Amino acid sequence: MPEFVLVFAILALVLGGYWALVVFPKQRAFQHKQKIVRSLHVGDEIVTYGGIVGRIIDIDVDKGTSQVEIAEGVTIKLLTAALQQVYDADLIARNAGMGSAGIADEPKRADEKQTRQGGRA
């Protein structure tokens, strides 16, 4: 009987850890995403998950779709869930700069490493 209690306690700890590390963060991210999608209105400039920037023309809540104008006279129909965020050019440029800063510094780091090892100067 004590072995059964020990096995049950270990199983409960493993399942609790899995829930805390996997399920709970996914639920929180999903709720955050739903909050963003619910806050969108007709006329908002948005970015889709595919990286397309456009302006919302119409939202059909019953069907879960949106009409998005991506260029003058060009309208596409998207799932509302595919709308990622409101378009903020400054925020996107800042995030792109943060990501490309590490890439731009990579050749310098390789040159510095070779110089320290006695390679080319």
Number of C-alpha atoms within 10 A of each C-alpha: 5 7 8 9 10 11 11 12 12 12 12 12 12 12 12 13 12 12 13 12 11 11 12 12 12 13 11 11 11 12 12 12 15 14 11 15 17 12 10 17 15 13 13 16 19 22 18 19 12 9 10 13 19 24 20 22 17 15 19 11 10 6 9 11 17 22 19 27 19 16 11 7 6 9 16 13 14 15 14 21 16 14 25 18 18 19 17 11 9 9 10 11 11 11 12 11 13 11 11 12 11 11 11 11 10 12 11 10 12 10 14 15 13 12 12 10 9 9 10 10 8
